[in-house]
Amino acid sequence: MENMLSYAGEFKNWMCHLFHSSLDRSMRPLIITIAMYSGYNISMATIFTTLHMIDWLRGPMHHLPRFMHEIRHVKREFRRIQMFLMVDEV
């Protein structure tokens, strides 16, 4: 049973990595293409700045699911501590 849970966790991590890497690869050309077809006057400086900002945001976006998981875990632990502290003494 433990092996199955480990495999499920690895599969979830792999799927999360696949999603983020495919999102990262498609986000750069998509943003530039949308801006060009929307009629904006785009210079090379704007393109390089946009690519740099996308790279700058890639790290935090990659860690966001793990961060949200940790927040839920901490909230659950605080609830357990609160329940323990509110129990009447015996």
VENBELBEL-V396360 format. One record per residue. N is the residue number from 1. PSI is psi in degrees with one decimal (none if undefined). OMEGA is omega as a letter, one per 20 degrees, with the letter a starting at -180 (none if undefined). Layout:
BEGIN
[[N	PSI	OMEGA] [N	PSI	OMEGA]]
END
This chain:
BEGIN
[[1	-40.7	a] [2	-36.3	r] [3	-38.7	r] [4	-39.7	r] [5	-38.9	r] [6	-43.0	r] [7	-40.2	r] [8	-38.7	r] [9	-41.4	r] [10	-39.6	r] [11	-41.4	r] [12	-42.5	r] [13	-39.8	r] [14	-42.7	r] [15	-38.5	r] [16	-43.6	r] [17	-41.8	r] [18	-43.1	r] [19	-47.9	a] [20	-39.0	a] [21	-38.1	r] [22	-35.8	r] [23	-41.5	r] [24	-42.8	a] [25	-33.7	a] [26	-17.2	a] [27	-39.3	a] [28	-58.4	a] [29	-30.3	a] [30	-44.7	a] [31	-44.8	a] [32	-41.2	r] [33	-44.2	r] [34	-42.3	r] [35	-39.7	a] [36	-44.5	a] [37	-15.8	r] [38	-10.6	r] [39	10.6	r] [40	144.7	r] [41	109.2	a] [42	127.8	r] [43	169.8	r] [44	-34.1	r] [45	-39.9	r] [46	-40.5	r] [47	-46.4	a] [48	-37.0	r] [49	-42.2	r] [50	-44.4	r] [51	-38.9	r] [52	-41.3	r] [53	-36.4	r] [54	-42.9	r] [55	-36.1	a] [56	-34.2	a] [57	-13.0	a] [58	-43.0	a] [59	-54.7	r] [60	-37.0	r] [61	-32.3	r] [62	-34.3	a] [63	-5.8	a] [64	-45.0	r] [65	-39.8	r] [66	-40.0	r] [67	-43.4	r] [68	-37.9	r] [69	-43.1	r] [70	-37.4	r] [71	-44.7	r] [72	-39.5	a] [73	-45.0	r] [74	-40.3	r] [75	-41.7	r] [76	-40.5	r] [77	-39.9	r] [78	-37.6	r] [79	-41.2	r] [80	-42.3	r] [81	-41.9	r] [82	-43.4	r] [83	-38.5	r] [84	-42.7	a] [85	-22.9	a] [86	-3.6	r] [87	137.1	r] [88	146.2	r] [89	146.4	a] [90	none	none]]
END
